[in-house]
Amino acid sequence: MILDIIKKRRSIFPPQYINKPIAKDTIEKLLEAANWAPNHKKTEPWRFKVLTGETKEKLGLFLSLKYLENDPNPKEFKVKKLKENPQKAGAVIVINMQRDPKESLPEWEEIAAVAMAVQNMWLACTEMGLGCYWSSPGLIKYMNEFLDYNEDEKCLGFFYIGHIDNELPQGERQPIASKVEWFD
């Protein structure tokens, strides 16, 4: 049942991944799941750039150097994390939004559609037993220096994916009744 998969969905971080690439056909299934996200006026604003192999290492180097360049008080642990996380992932999917050129709807609706596309990928990863995590560091504003972007396309983060060698951890939520008001 889909509710069981939703309840199992977790953020699993790159240091928890085992060193194993993600097969191209697996990534294609995740992207197909993303492509079926709801979106107002059928703008389909999600765009993805898939990084595997050496490109992940290049991304880590780019992010760590960009951080050092822009932070007056860089922290060594953060430099290391930015450099290593892409390498630890089996694949990194760069999450982007292509704004409707007509601006026929508010930008937040297109951002929400991209978020729903990512949630579809996340749920598909959960079903496949893969770990994943959506990271959105401030450095994403520089991604047009690393990858080619179309006009009005912007980066919303990185979707790290990796194989894990254990069960997904149990989650906790407060009862939904504490967050809902009913009106008759």
C-alpha positions as CSV (number, residue, x, y, z in Angstrom):
1,M,0.0,0.0,0.0
2,I,1.3,3.5,-0.9
3,L,0.7,4.7,2.7
4,D,3.2,2.1,4.0
5,I,5.9,3.4,1.5
6,I,5.1,7.0,2.5
7,K,5.6,6.1,6.2
8,K,9.0,4.5,5.4
9,R,10.4,7.4,3.4
10,R,13.4,8.9,5.2
11,S,16.4,11.1,4.5
12,I,19.4,8.8,4.2
13,F,22.6,10.8,4.0
14,P,25.7,10.2,1.7
15,P,28.0,9.0,4.6
16,Q,25.5,6.1,5.1
17,Y,25.8,4.9,1.5
18,I,27.9,1.9,0.5
19,N,30.2,2.4,-2.4
20,K,28.2,1.1,-5.3
21,P,27.0,3.0,-8.4
22,I,23.3,3.3,-9.2
23,A,22.3,1.6,-12.5
24,K,21.2,3.8,-15.3
25,D,17.9,1.9,-15.7
26,T,17.2,2.5,-12.0
27,I,17.8,6.2,-12.4
28,E,15.5,6.2,-15.5
29,K,12.8,4.7,-13.4
30,L,13.2,7.4,-10.7
31,L,13.0,10.1,-13.4
32,E,9.9,8.5,-14.9
33,A,8.3,8.6,-11.4
34,A,9.2,12.3,-11.2
35,N,7.7,13.0,-14.6
36,W,4.3,12.0,-13.3
37,A,4.1,14.7,-10.6
38,P,1.0,16.9,-10.7
39,N,1.5,20.4,-12.1
40,H,-0.8,23.3,-12.7
41,K,-1.4,24.1,-16.4
42,K,0.8,21.2,-17.4
43,T,4.0,23.3,-17.4
44,E,6.1,20.3,-16.3
45,P,8.7,22.6,-14.8
46,W,11.1,19.9,-13.4
47,R,14.4,19.5,-15.1
48,F,17.2,17.1,-14.0
49,K,20.9,16.8,-14.7
50,V,22.2,13.3,-13.7
51,L,25.8,13.1,-12.4
52,T,27.6,9.9,-12.2
53,G,31.3,8.8,-12.3
54,E,33.9,11.5,-12.4
55,T,31.4,14.3,-12.7
56,K,30.3,13.6,-9.0
57,E,34.0,14.2,-8.0
58,K,34.1,17.4,-10.1
59,L,30.9,18.6,-8.4
60,G,32.4,18.0,-4.9
61,L,35.5,19.9,-5.8
62,F,33.5,22.8,-7.4
63,L,31.2,23.1,-4.3
64,S,34.1,23.0,-1.8
65,L,36.1,25.6,-3.7
66,K,33.1,27.8,-4.2
67,Y,32.4,27.6,-0.4
68,L,36.1,28.6,0.3
69,E,35.8,31.5,-2.1
70,N,32.6,32.9,-0.6
71,D,32.8,32.2,3.1
72,P,35.1,34.5,5.1
73,N,35.3,32.0,7.9
74,P,35.2,28.5,6.3
75,K,34.9,25.5,8.4
76,E,37.1,22.5,7.6
77,F,34.3,19.9,8.3
78,K,32.1,21.7,5.8
79,V,34.7,21.8,3.1
80,K,35.2,18.1,3.6
81,K,31.5,17.4,3.5
82,L,30.9,19.4,0.3
83,K,33.8,17.7,-1.4
84,E,33.0,14.1,-0.3
85,N,29.2,13.8,-0.3
86,P,28.9,13.7,-4.1
87,Q,31.6,11.0,-4.3
88,K,29.9,8.9,-1.6
89,A,26.6,8.9,-3.6
90,G,25.9,6.3,-6.2
91,A,24.5,9.1,-8.3
92,V,23.5,12.8,-7.8
93,I,20.5,14.2,-9.6
94,V,20.7,18.0,-9.8
95,I,17.1,19.3,-9.3
96,N,16.1,22.2,-11.4
97,M,13.1,24.3,-12.3
98,Q,12.4,25.7,-15.7
99,R,10.1,28.7,-15.2
100,D,7.1,28.8,-17.6
101,P,8.2,31.5,-20.2
102,K,4.6,32.9,-20.2
103,E,4.7,33.1,-16.3
104,S,1.1,31.8,-16.6
105,L,1.1,30.8,-12.9
106,P,2.9,31.9,-9.7
107,E,6.5,30.7,-9.4
108,W,5.7,29.0,-6.1
109,E,3.3,26.6,-7.9
110,E,6.1,25.5,-10.2
111,I,8.5,25.1,-7.3
112,A,5.8,23.0,-5.6
113,A,5.5,20.9,-8.7
114,V,9.2,20.2,-8.8
115,A,9.0,19.3,-5.1
116,M,6.3,16.8,-5.9
117,A,8.4,15.3,-8.6
118,V,11.2,14.9,-6.1
119,Q,8.8,13.3,-3.6
120,N,7.9,10.8,-6.4
121,M,11.5,10.0,-6.8
122,W,12.0,9.7,-3.0
123,L,9.0,7.3,-2.7
124,A,10.3,5.2,-5.6
125,C,13.8,5.1,-3.9
126,T,12.1,3.9,-0.7
127,E,10.2,1.2,-2.6
128,M,13.5,0.1,-4.2
129,G,15.4,0.1,-0.9
130,L,17.7,2.9,-1.9
131,G,18.8,5.8,0.4
132,C,18.3,9.3,-0.8
133,Y,18.5,12.9,0.4
134,W,17.5,16.3,-1.0
135,S,20.2,18.8,-0.2
136,S,19.7,22.5,-1.0
137,P,22.9,24.4,0.1
138,G,23.2,28.1,-0.6
139,L,25.9,27.2,-3.1
140,I,23.2,26.1,-5.6
141,K,23.0,29.7,-6.8
142,Y,26.4,29.1,-8.5
143,M,25.5,26.0,-10.4
144,N,25.2,27.9,-13.7
145,E,29.0,28.2,-13.4
146,F,29.3,24.3,-13.2
147,L,26.6,23.2,-15.7
148,D,24.8,24.8,-18.6
149,Y,21.4,26.3,-17.8
150,N,18.6,27.6,-20.0
151,E,17.2,31.1,-19.4
152,D,14.9,31.1,-16.4
153,E,16.1,27.6,-15.3
154,K,17.4,27.5,-11.7
155,C,18.9,24.9,-9.4
156,L,16.8,23.9,-6.4
157,G,19.2,21.4,-5.0
158,F,20.8,18.0,-5.2
159,F,19.2,14.6,-4.9
160,Y,21.8,12.2,-3.5
161,I,21.1,8.5,-4.1
162,G,22.9,5.6,-2.7
163,H,22.7,1.9,-1.9
164,I,22.4,1.1,1.8
165,D,23.2,-2.1,3.6
166,N,20.6,-1.8,6.3
167,E,16.9,-1.2,6.9
168,L,15.5,2.3,6.7
169,P,15.2,3.8,10.2
170,Q,11.7,4.1,11.8
171,G,10.1,7.5,11.7
172,E,8.2,9.4,14.2
173,R,5.3,11.8,13.8
174,Q,2.9,13.6,16.2
175,P,-0.7,12.4,15.7
176,I,-2.4,14.1,12.8
177,A,-5.2,15.0,15.1
178,S,-3.0,17.6,16.8
179,K,-2.6,19.4,13.4
180,V,-6.1,19.5,12.1
181,E,-9.2,21.5,12.9
182,W,-12.6,20.3,11.7
183,F,-15.4,22.6,10.8
184,D,-19.0,21.5,10.2
